[in-house]
Amino acid sequence: MTQSIQLPIIDLTSPDRVSTARAIRQACLEVGFFYLINHGVDEKLFKQVLEQSKKFFSLSLEEKMKLVRRNHRGYTPLYAEKLDPSSTTQGDSKESFYIGSLEGKGVVSNLNQWPAEEVLPCWRSTMEDYHRRVLDAGIRLISLVALALELEEDFFHKSGACDSPNAFLRLLHYPGELQLSEQVVYGASAHSDYGMLTLLATDGVGGLQVCREKFKKPQIWEDVHHLSGAFIVNIGDMMERWTNCLFRSTLHRVMPTGQERYSVLRFHHMLNSFFFSNSLFYPLFRSMHVCGMLVYVI
Ligand SMILES: O=C(O)CCC(=O)C(=O)O
């Protein structure tokens, strides 16, 4: 039987920011996952997002394929993705819809695709509202992450990293029927996220699992429970790299449960100019030295 993991709970409104930052640090060192509560995104809005997401995925395949993914935005059909390329099974049993940043300039502006208003009224405005509100929560969280790294609270903001985040909202639908073959068909096969932070909200149906020791064989997977109203936050590869593996980008997957499942992810990546700027990398690398965990040498 799979064990469950007890993730730490971080309260975004706690007035004691020093203790909160300490708790985030501990969570990121040990698991790379935590629950975020009091994040300011209204439960009612999340329910509307789930409703609208259900409406989109219930459209005919022909209708959904009109918005097939282009420029990393739009619809991806069932089995079209396999997050673990080493897995010998067919593609992942999920369909998804990607919405890129709303604030893009130049070549990235207006690349998002939207269902027509007459097909799904209020769909676009609901998604845009949610996208912006989760961005606000993410930006507040990033200040605490800076503190957790023993950096100035406004480190990421001052360096311009939050000005126009390269952030994606991703709607997911796992249809839920179990295959009657020998092969396990994953909802989402094992992977880590490549960005900085991910904020995940689900409809409460289980299936999410984490593997704390990605290099250990056999791998041990633990169930992550739903906590009503909370985001499940995890660290991505970019943050793991910035912190020289101090913060962990943990392997995770979604197992089939036989139940239909909906989830919504918001990925926070940072500006490319931030990522490639050595002068900005340097303070993070120095802070790794303090922890005696130098792995990458620049
Ligand atoms: O749907 C979920 O609970 C997680 C999905 C996920 O990890 C992903 O798509 O990167």
The ligand as a Gaussian input file, in Angstrom:
#p B3LYP/6-31G(d) Opt

LIG

0 1
 O       -2.760000      17.242000     -12.083000
 C       -1.959000      17.198000     -11.164000
 O       -2.313000      16.999000      -9.989000
 C       -0.483000      17.389000     -11.408000
 C       -0.099000      17.479000     -12.867000
 C        1.350000      17.780000     -13.073000
 O        2.166000      17.542000     -12.235000
 C        1.807000      18.385000     -14.338000
 O        1.067000      18.407000     -15.322000
 O        2.973000      18.897000     -14.364000

